[in-house]
Amino acid sequence: MNKLQLQQFINEHWGINIKTLHFVRNHDQQIAEVTDEFGHTYLIKGEQQQAHEVEAICQFANTMQQILPTATYLKTKGSMYSTTYNHLVYTLETKLDGDELETLHDAVLKEIATQLAQAHQFSL
């Protein structure tokens, strides 16, 4: 999909009016950062996956918010976390604040290990 089609797709399925859209990846998968009319930022992702697997992943990620900072997956107007178009399964999630890490150091690895342990405990 091009920018206009993707904006209309988001409005049709999630009911969100998009003001800006920037493609992060637009090849074998489609990922774009979008901002709505109220200034909220989201990521829309279209990937070749099984829809039922994506639903389970989104549900689990939303549940993980109780212990870890994870993106919130939004449900479509049809009360699902994903929708399919042209062999891609699309999800819409809130964009987390923060900067991308370019290098890992001991303190970051320790934080990752701590959060991984929390996630493991939570999933038991």
DSSP file (Angstrom, degrees, kcal/mol; ACC not computed):
  #  RESIDUE AA STRUCTURE BP1 BP2  ACC     N-H-->O    O-->H-N    N-H-->O    O-->H-N    TCO  KAPPA ALPHA  PHI   PSI    X-CA   Y-CA   Z-CA
    1    1 A M              0   0    0      0, 0.0     2,-0.1     0, 0.0     0, 0.0   0.000 360.0 360.0 360.0 147.9    0.0    0.0    0.0
    2    2 A N     >  -     0   0    0      1,-0.0     4,-2.6     4,-0.0     5,-0.2  -0.333 360.0 -87.8 -87.2-179.8    1.1    3.6   -0.6
    3    3 A K  H  > S+     0   0    0      1,-0.2     4,-2.5     2,-0.2     5,-0.2   0.924 126.5  45.8 -57.6 -50.1    0.9    6.3    2.1
    4    4 A L  H  > S+     0   0    0      1,-0.2     4,-2.3     2,-0.2    -1,-0.2   0.913 113.6  49.2 -62.6 -43.6   -2.7    7.4    1.3
    5    5 A Q  H  > S+     0   0    0      1,-0.2     4,-2.4     2,-0.2    -1,-0.2   0.901 111.9  49.1 -62.1 -40.7   -4.0    3.8    1.1
    6    6 A L  H  X S+     0   0    0     -4,-2.6     4,-2.4     2,-0.2    -2,-0.2   0.892 109.8  51.4 -68.4 -38.6   -2.3    2.9    4.4
    7    7 A Q  H  X S+     0   0    0     -4,-2.5     4,-2.1    -5,-0.2    11,-0.2   0.927 113.2  45.0 -61.2 -44.5   -3.8    6.0    6.1
    8    8 A Q  H  X S+     0   0    0     -4,-2.3     4,-2.7     2,-0.2    -2,-0.2   0.876 110.8  54.6 -66.5 -37.5   -7.3    5.1    4.8
    9    9 A F  H  X S+     0   0    0     -4,-2.4     4,-2.3     2,-0.2     5,-0.3   0.914 108.7  47.9 -61.6 -45.0   -6.7    1.5    5.9
   10   10 A I  H  X>S+     0   0    0     -4,-2.4     4,-2.9     2,-0.2     6,-0.7   0.915 113.6  47.4 -62.7 -43.9   -5.9    2.5    9.5
   11   11 A N  H  X5S+     0   0    0     -4,-2.1     4,-1.2     4,-0.2    -2,-0.2   0.916 113.2  48.8 -64.0 -42.7   -9.0    4.8    9.6
   12   12 A E  H  <5S+     0   0    0     -4,-2.7    -2,-0.2     1,-0.2    -1,-0.2   0.896 123.7  29.1 -64.5 -41.3  -11.2    2.0    8.2
   13   13 A H  H  <5S+     0   0    0     -4,-2.3    64,-3.2    -5,-0.2    65,-0.3   0.781 136.1  22.6 -95.8 -29.0  -10.0   -0.7   10.6
   14   14 A W  H  <5S-     0   0    0     -4,-2.9    -3,-0.2    -5,-0.3    -2,-0.2   0.509  93.5-125.6-116.2  -8.4   -9.0    1.2   13.8
   15   15 A G     << +     0   0    0     -4,-1.2     2,-0.5    -5,-0.7    -4,-0.2   0.796  62.6 137.5  70.7  28.0  -11.0    4.4   13.4
   16   16 A I        -     0   0    0     -6,-0.7     2,-0.6    -9,-0.1    -1,-0.2  -0.926  50.4-138.7-113.0 129.1   -7.9    6.6   13.8
   17   17 A N        -     0   0    0     -2,-0.5    20,-1.5    -3,-0.1     2,-0.4  -0.770  22.0-146.9 -87.4 118.1   -7.3    9.7   11.6
   18   18 A I  E     +A   36   0A   0     -2,-0.6    18,-0.3   -11,-0.2     3,-0.1  -0.711  23.2 177.4 -92.2 130.9   -3.7    9.8   10.6
   19   19 A K  E    S+     0   0A   0     16,-3.1     2,-0.3    -2,-0.4    17,-0.2   0.817  72.7  20.2 -95.3 -41.9   -1.9   13.2   10.1
   20   20 A T  E     -A   35   0A   0     15,-1.7    15,-2.2     2,-0.0     2,-0.4  -0.963  60.3-176.0-131.7 149.8    1.6   12.0    9.3
   21   21 A L  E     -A   34   0A   0     -2,-0.3     2,-0.4    13,-0.2    13,-0.2  -0.979   0.4-177.2-145.4 128.5    3.0    8.7    8.1
   22   22 A H  E     -A   33   0A   0     11,-2.7    11,-2.8    -2,-0.4     2,-0.3  -0.984  24.6-131.2-129.7 120.7    6.6    7.7    7.6
   23   23 A F  E     +A   32   0A   0     -2,-0.4     9,-0.3     9,-0.2     3,-0.2  -0.541  22.8 178.2 -72.0 129.4    7.6    4.4    6.2
   24   24 A V  E    S+     0   0A   0      7,-3.0     2,-0.3     1,-0.4     8,-0.2   0.777  79.9   3.5 -92.3 -39.8   10.3    2.6    8.2
   25   25 A R  E     +A   31   0A   0      6,-2.2     6,-2.9     2,-0.1    -1,-0.4  -0.986  59.1 170.8-147.3 137.4   10.3   -0.4    5.9
   26   26 A N  E     +A   30   0A   0     -2,-0.3     4,-0.2     4,-0.2    -3,-0.0  -0.305  55.7  75.9-145.7  55.0    8.3   -1.0    2.8
   27   27 A H  S    S-     0   0    0      2,-1.7    -2,-0.1     0, 0.0     3,-0.0   0.241 108.4  -7.1-126.7-107.9    9.5   -4.2    1.2
   28   28 A D  S    S+     0   0    0      1,-0.0     2,-0.3    20,-0.0    20,-0.2   0.756 141.0  25.5 -70.6 -23.5    8.8   -7.8    2.3
   29   29 A Q  S    S-     0   0    0     18,-0.1    -2,-1.7     2,-0.1     2,-0.5  -0.939  81.3-132.8-132.1 159.0    7.1   -6.3    5.3
   30   30 A Q  E     +AB  26  46A   0     16,-2.8    16,-3.4    -2,-0.3     2,-0.4  -0.954  28.2 167.7-119.8 118.7    5.5   -2.9    5.8
   31   31 A I  E     +AB  25  45A   0     -6,-2.9    -7,-3.0    -2,-0.5    -6,-2.2  -0.998   5.6 171.3-130.9 130.9    6.3   -0.9    8.9
   32   32 A A  E     -AB  23  44A   0     12,-2.2    12,-2.6    -2,-0.4     2,-0.5  -0.996  29.7-135.2-140.3 144.6    5.3    2.8    9.3
   33   33 A E  E     -AB  22  43A   0    -11,-2.8   -11,-2.7    -2,-0.4     2,-0.3  -0.875  34.0-175.5 -95.0 128.1    5.4    5.3   12.1
   34   34 A V  E     -AB  21  42A   0      8,-2.5     8,-2.9    -2,-0.5     2,-0.4  -0.926  18.2-155.7-128.4 150.2    2.2    7.3   12.1
   35   35 A T  E     -AB  20  41A   0    -15,-2.2   -16,-3.1    -2,-0.3   -15,-1.7  -0.989  16.5-143.3-124.9 133.4    0.8   10.2   14.1
   36   36 A D  E >   -A   18   0A   0      4,-2.4     3,-1.7    -2,-0.4   -18,-0.2  -0.233  36.8 -88.5 -88.5-178.6   -2.8   10.8   14.6
   37   37 A E  T 3  S+     0   0    0    -20,-1.5   -19,-0.1     1,-0.3    -1,-0.1   0.637 126.7  52.1 -65.5 -15.2   -4.7   14.1   14.8
   38   38 A F  T 3  S-     0   0    0    -21,-0.2    -1,-0.3     2,-0.1    -3,-0.0   0.381 120.9-102.9-102.4   1.8   -4.1   14.3   18.6
   39   39 A G  S <  S+     0   0    0     -3,-1.7     2,-0.3     1,-0.3    -2,-0.1   0.505  72.0 144.5  90.7   5.0   -0.4   13.8   18.4
   40   40 A H        -     0   0    0      1,-0.0    -4,-2.4    54,-0.0     2,-0.4  -0.586  40.1-142.2 -76.7 139.1   -0.3   10.2   19.5
   41   41 A T  E     +B   35   0A   0     -2,-0.3    54,-2.2    -6,-0.2     2,-0.3  -0.869  24.4 170.9-109.8 136.8    2.3    8.1   17.7
   42   42 A Y  E     -BC  34  94A   0     -8,-2.9    -8,-2.5    -2,-0.4     2,-0.5  -0.860  28.0-131.7-133.8 165.2    1.9    4.5   16.6
   43   43 A L  E     -BC  33  93A   0     50,-2.7    50,-2.4    -2,-0.3     2,-0.5  -0.995  16.1-160.3-118.3 128.8    3.6    1.8   14.6
   44   44 A I  E     -BC  32  92A   0    -12,-2.6   -12,-2.2    -2,-0.5     2,-0.4  -0.934  12.6-169.5-106.0 132.1    1.6   -0.1   12.0
   45   45 A K  E     -BC  31  91A   0     46,-2.4    46,-2.1    -2,-0.5     2,-0.5  -0.980  13.9-172.3-127.2 129.9    3.2   -3.3   11.0
   46   46 A G  E     +BC  30  90A   0    -16,-3.4   -16,-2.8    -2,-0.4     2,-0.3  -0.974  23.4 160.2-119.5 116.2    2.3   -5.6    8.1
   47   47 A E  E     - C   0  89A   0     42,-2.1    42,-3.3    -2,-0.5     2,-1.3  -0.918  49.1-103.7-135.5 157.7    4.1   -8.9    8.1
   48   48 A Q  S    S+     0   0    0     -2,-0.3     2,-0.3    40,-0.2    40,-0.1  -0.702  72.1 123.0 -83.7  95.7    3.7  -12.4    6.6
   49   49 A Q  S    S-     0   0    0     -2,-1.3     2,-0.5    38,-0.1     3,-0.0  -0.898  70.0 -85.6-143.7 170.2    2.5  -14.3    9.7
   50   50 A Q     >  -     0   0    0     -2,-0.3     4,-2.1     1,-0.1     3,-0.5  -0.722  34.4-138.3 -81.5 128.9   -0.4  -16.5   10.7
   51   51 A A  H  > S+     0   0    0     -2,-0.5     4,-2.3     1,-0.2     5,-0.2   0.871 101.9  53.3 -57.8 -40.5   -3.3  -14.2   12.0
   52   52 A H  H  > S+     0   0    0      1,-0.2     4,-1.7     2,-0.2    -1,-0.2   0.855 109.2  49.7 -66.8 -32.6   -4.1  -16.5   15.0
   53   53 A E  H  > S+     0   0    0     -3,-0.5     4,-2.3     2,-0.2    -1,-0.2   0.898 109.6  51.1 -69.5 -40.3   -0.4  -16.4   16.1
   54   54 A V  H  X S+     0   0    0     -4,-2.1     4,-2.7     1,-0.2     5,-0.2   0.905 107.2  53.9 -62.8 -41.9   -0.3  -12.6   15.9
   55   55 A E  H  X S+     0   0    0     -4,-2.3     4,-2.4     1,-0.2    -1,-0.2   0.928 109.9  47.0 -58.0 -45.7   -3.5  -12.4   18.0
   56   56 A A  H  X S+     0   0    0     -4,-1.7     4,-2.4     1,-0.2    -1,-0.2   0.900 111.9  50.4 -64.4 -41.2   -1.9  -14.5   20.7
   57   57 A I  H  X S+     0   0    0     -4,-2.3     4,-2.8     2,-0.2    -2,-0.2   0.924 111.5  48.0 -62.5 -45.2    1.3  -12.5   20.6
   58   58 A C  H  X S+     0   0    0     -4,-2.7     4,-2.4     2,-0.2    15,-0.3   0.908 111.8  49.4 -64.6 -42.5   -0.6   -9.2   20.9
   59   59 A Q  H  X S+     0   0    0     -4,-2.4     4,-1.9    -5,-0.2    -1,-0.2   0.930 113.4  46.5 -61.6 -45.3   -2.7  -10.5   23.8
   60   60 A F  H  X S+     0   0    0     -4,-2.4     4,-2.2     2,-0.2    -2,-0.2   0.921 111.4  51.3 -64.5 -44.0    0.4  -11.7   25.7
   61   61 A A  H  X S+     0   0    0     -4,-2.8     4,-0.6     1,-0.2    -1,-0.2   0.908 110.1  49.3 -60.5 -42.4    2.3   -8.4   25.0
   62   62 A N  H >< S+     0   0    0     -4,-2.4     3,-0.7     1,-0.2    -1,-0.2   0.867 110.9  50.4 -65.4 -35.1   -0.6   -6.4   26.4
   63   63 A T  H >< S+     0   0    0     -4,-1.9     3,-1.7     1,-0.2    -1,-0.2   0.862 101.0  63.5 -68.0 -36.1   -0.7   -8.7   29.5
   64   64 A M  H >X S+     0   0    0     -4,-2.2     4,-2.5     1,-0.3     3,-2.3   0.675  79.1  85.4 -63.6 -17.3    3.0   -8.2   30.0
   65   65 A Q  T << S+     0   0    0     -3,-0.7    -1,-0.3    -4,-0.6    -2,-0.1   0.714  73.8  73.7 -59.0 -18.6    2.4   -4.5   30.6
   66   66 A Q  T <4 S+     0   0    0     -3,-1.7    -1,-0.3     1,-0.2    -2,-0.2   0.789 118.3  12.2 -64.7 -26.2    1.7   -5.4   34.2
   67   67 A I  T <4 S+     0   0    0     -3,-2.3    -2,-0.2     1,-0.2    -1,-0.2   0.605 127.9  40.5-125.9 -19.6    5.4   -6.0   34.8
   68   68 A L  S  < S-     0   0    0     -4,-2.5     2,-1.1    50,-0.1    -1,-0.2  -0.951  81.7-106.1-133.5 150.9    7.3   -4.6   31.7
   69   69 A P        +     0   0    0      0, 0.0     2,-0.3     0, 0.0    -4,-0.1  -0.662  56.8 158.0 -76.1 104.7    7.1   -1.5   29.5
   70   70 A T        -     0   0    0     -2,-1.1    24,-0.0    -9,-0.1     2,-0.0  -0.877  45.9 -94.5-124.1 158.5    5.7   -2.9   26.3
   71   71 A A        -     0   0    0     -2,-0.3     2,-0.6     1,-0.1    -6,-0.1  -0.359  38.8-120.8 -65.8 151.2    3.8   -1.3   23.5
   72   72 A T        -     0   0    0     -7,-0.0    22,-2.3    -2,-0.0     2,-0.4  -0.865  19.7-143.7 -96.5 123.8    0.0   -1.5   23.6
   73   73 A Y  B     -D   93   0A   0     -2,-0.6     2,-0.3   -15,-0.3    20,-0.2  -0.746  17.2-139.2 -85.7 131.8   -1.6   -3.3   20.7
   74   74 A L        -     0   0    0     18,-2.9    18,-0.5    -2,-0.4     2,-0.2  -0.685  11.4-124.0 -93.5 143.7   -4.9   -1.7   19.7
   75   75 A K        -     0   0    0     -2,-0.3     6,-0.3     1,-0.1    -1,-0.0  -0.583  24.6-122.1 -82.9 148.1   -8.0   -3.7   18.7
   76   76 A T    >   -     0   0    0      4,-4.1     3,-2.0    -2,-0.2   -62,-0.2  -0.209  36.5 -93.4 -74.9 174.3   -9.6   -3.1   15.4
   77   77 A K  T 3  S+     0   0    0    -64,-3.2   -63,-0.1     1,-0.3    -1,-0.1   0.755 129.8  60.4 -60.1 -23.3  -13.2   -2.1   15.0
   78   78 A G  T 3  S-     0   0    0    -65,-0.3    -1,-0.3     2,-0.1     3,-0.1   0.240 120.4-111.0 -89.3  13.0  -13.9   -5.8   14.7
   79   79 A S  S <  S+     0   0    0     -3,-2.0     2,-0.3     1,-0.2    -2,-0.1   0.734  81.0 117.8  64.8  26.1  -12.4   -6.4   18.2
   80   80 A M        -     0   0    0      2,-0.1    -4,-4.1     1,-0.1    -1,-0.2  -0.806  67.8-132.6-114.1 161.1   -9.3   -8.2   16.9
   81   81 A Y  S    S+     0   0    0     -2,-0.3    11,-0.5    -6,-0.3     2,-0.3   0.593  87.5  33.7 -86.0 -11.6   -5.7   -7.1   17.3
   82   82 A S  E     -E   91   0A   0      9,-0.1     2,-0.3    -9,-0.1     9,-0.2  -0.924  57.3-165.1-141.2 163.6   -4.9   -7.7   13.6
   83   83 A T  E     -E   90   0A   0      7,-1.6     7,-3.5    -2,-0.3     2,-0.4  -0.982  21.2-128.4-146.7 151.6   -6.4   -7.6   10.2
   84   84 A T  E     +E   89   0A   0     -2,-0.3     2,-0.3     5,-0.2     5,-0.2  -0.830  26.7 167.1-109.7 138.6   -5.2   -9.1    6.9
   85   85 A Y  E >   -E   88   0A   0      3,-2.6     3,-1.7    -2,-0.4    -2,-0.0  -0.946  69.9 -13.1-148.4 127.0   -4.6   -7.3    3.6
   86   86 A N  T 3  S-     0   0    0     -2,-0.3     3,-0.1     1,-0.3    -1,-0.0   0.887 127.8 -49.8  52.0  48.8   -2.8   -8.6    0.5
   87   87 A H  T 3  S+     0   0    0      1,-0.2     2,-0.4   -39,-0.0    -1,-0.3   0.536 117.0 109.0  70.0  10.1   -1.2  -11.6    2.4
   88   88 A L  E <   - E   0  85A   0     -3,-1.7    -3,-2.6   -40,-0.1     2,-0.6  -0.936  62.7-139.9-116.1 141.8    0.1   -9.4    5.2
   89   89 A V  E     -CE  47  84A   0    -42,-3.3   -42,-2.1    -2,-0.4     2,-0.4  -0.891  24.5-154.2 -99.3 121.6   -1.2   -9.4    8.8
   90   90 A Y  E     +CE  46  83A   0     -7,-3.5    -7,-1.6    -2,-0.6     2,-0.3  -0.779  15.8 178.0-103.0 138.8   -1.4   -5.8   10.1
   91   91 A T  E     -CE  45  82A   0    -46,-2.1   -46,-2.4    -2,-0.4     2,-0.4  -0.939  16.9-147.6-129.7 156.6   -1.2   -4.7   13.7
   92   92 A L  E     +C   44   0A   0    -11,-0.5   -18,-2.9   -18,-0.5     2,-0.3  -0.994  23.9 172.1-126.6 125.4   -1.3   -1.2   15.2
   93   93 A E  E     -CD  43  73A   0    -50,-2.4   -50,-2.7    -2,-0.4   -20,-0.2  -0.935  36.3-102.3-133.0 153.3    0.7   -0.5   18.4
   94   94 A T  E     -C   42   0A   0    -22,-2.3     2,-0.5    -2,-0.3   -52,-0.3  -0.441  40.4-117.3 -68.8 148.0    1.6    2.5   20.5
   95   95 A K        -     0   0    0    -54,-2.2   -54,-0.2    -2,-0.1     2,-0.2  -0.772  27.0-131.2 -89.8 129.5    5.1    3.7   20.1
   96   96 A L        -     0   0    0     -2,-0.5     2,-0.1     1,-0.1   -25,-0.1  -0.492  20.1-115.4 -77.4 148.1    7.2    3.5   23.2
   97   97 A D        +     0   0    0     -2,-0.2     2,-0.2     2,-0.0    -1,-0.1  -0.480  68.0  72.1 -76.0 153.4    9.3    6.5   24.3
   98   98 A G  S    S-     0   0    0     -2,-0.1     2,-0.3     2,-0.0    -2,-0.0  -0.643  74.0 -77.9 131.0 174.3   13.0    6.2   24.4
   99   99 A D        -     0   0    0     -2,-0.2     2,-0.2     1,-0.0    -2,-0.0  -0.838  42.3-106.6-112.2 148.5   16.1    6.0   22.2
  100  100 A E        -     0   0    0     -2,-0.3     2,-0.4     1,-0.1    -2,-0.0  -0.529  35.7-123.2 -70.9 134.7   17.4    3.0   20.2
  101  101 A L        -     0   0    0     -2,-0.2     3,-0.1     1,-0.2    -1,-0.1  -0.656  26.1-177.5 -80.3 130.9   20.5    1.5   21.8
  102  102 A E  S    S+     0   0    0     -2,-0.4     2,-0.3     1,-0.3    -1,-0.2   0.701  72.4  24.4 -98.9 -24.6   23.4    1.4   19.4
  103  103 A T  S    S-     0   0    0      2,-0.0     2,-0.4     0, 0.0    -1,-0.3  -0.987  72.2-136.0-138.4 149.8   25.8   -0.4   21.8
  104  104 A L        +     0   0    0     -2,-0.3     2,-0.3    -3,-0.1     3,-0.0  -0.862  23.2 178.6-104.6 138.4   25.3   -2.6   24.8
  105  105 A H    >>  -     0   0    0     -2,-0.4     4,-2.4     1,-0.0     3,-0.5  -0.818  46.1 -88.0-130.4 174.6   27.2   -2.3   28.0
  106  106 A D  H 3> S+     0   0    0     -2,-0.3     4,-2.4     1,-0.3     5,-0.2   0.847 122.9  52.0 -55.0 -42.9   27.1   -4.1   31.3
  107  107 A A  H 3> S+     0   0    0      1,-0.2     4,-1.9     2,-0.2    -1,-0.3   0.892 111.8  46.8 -63.6 -38.8   24.4   -2.0   32.9
  108  108 A V  H <> S+     0   0    0     -3,-0.5     4,-2.5     2,-0.2    -2,-0.2   0.921 111.5  50.6 -69.0 -43.4   22.1   -2.5   30.0
  109  109 A L  H  X S+     0   0    0     -4,-2.4     4,-2.5     1,-0.2    -2,-0.2   0.885 109.4  51.8 -61.2 -38.3   22.7   -6.2   29.9
  110  110 A K  H  X S+     0   0    0     -4,-2.4     4,-2.3    -5,-0.2    -1,-0.2   0.912 110.2  48.4 -64.2 -42.2   21.9   -6.4   33.6
  111  111 A E  H  X S+     0   0    0     -4,-1.9     4,-2.4     2,-0.2    -2,-0.2   0.898 111.4  50.2 -64.9 -40.4   18.6   -4.5   33.0
  112  112 A I  H  X S+     0   0    0     -4,-2.5     4,-2.5     2,-0.2    -2,-0.2   0.930 111.1  48.7 -62.8 -44.9   17.7   -6.8   30.1
  113  113 A A  H  X S+     0   0    0     -4,-2.5     4,-2.3     2,-0.2    -2,-0.2   0.897 111.0  50.8 -62.2 -40.9   18.5   -9.9   32.3
  114  114 A T  H  X S+     0   0    0     -4,-2.3     4,-2.1     2,-0.2    -1,-0.2   0.926 112.9  44.9 -62.8 -45.7   16.4   -8.5   35.1
  115  115 A Q  H  X S+     0   0    0     -4,-2.4     4,-2.4     2,-0.2    -2,-0.2   0.864 111.1  53.4 -68.8 -35.3   13.4   -7.9   32.9
  116  116 A L  H  X S+     0   0    0     -4,-2.5     4,-2.4     2,-0.2    -1,-0.2   0.907 108.7  50.0 -64.0 -41.1   13.8  -11.2   31.2
  117  117 A A  H  X S+     0   0    0     -4,-2.3     4,-2.5     2,-0.2    -2,-0.2   0.907 110.6  49.9 -63.0 -41.8   13.6  -12.9   34.6
  118  118 A Q  H  X S+     0   0    0     -4,-2.1     4,-2.4     1,-0.2    -2,-0.2   0.912 111.1  49.2 -62.4 -42.1   10.5  -10.9   35.5
  119  119 A A  H  X S+     0   0    0     -4,-2.4     4,-1.9     2,-0.2    -2,-0.2   0.895 110.7  50.3 -65.1 -39.7    8.9  -12.0   32.2
  120  120 A H  H  X S+     0   0    0     -4,-2.4     4,-0.7     2,-0.2    -2,-0.2   0.934 111.5  47.5 -64.7 -45.4    9.8  -15.6   32.8
  121  121 A Q  H >< S+     0   0    0     -4,-2.5     3,-0.8     1,-0.2    -2,-0.2   0.902 111.5  51.8 -60.1 -41.6    8.3  -15.5   36.3
  122  122 A F  H 3< S+     0   0    0     -4,-2.4    -1,-0.2     1,-0.2    -2,-0.2   0.855 106.6  53.3 -64.1 -36.4    5.2  -13.8   35.0
  123  123 A S  H 3<        0   0    0     -4,-1.9    -1,-0.2     1,-0.2    -2,-0.2   0.601 360.0 360.0 -80.0 -10.2    4.6  -16.4   32.3
  124  124 A L    <<        0   0    0     -3,-0.8    -1,-0.2    -4,-0.7    -2,-0.1   0.492 360.0 360.0 -74.7 360.0    4.8  -19.4   34.8
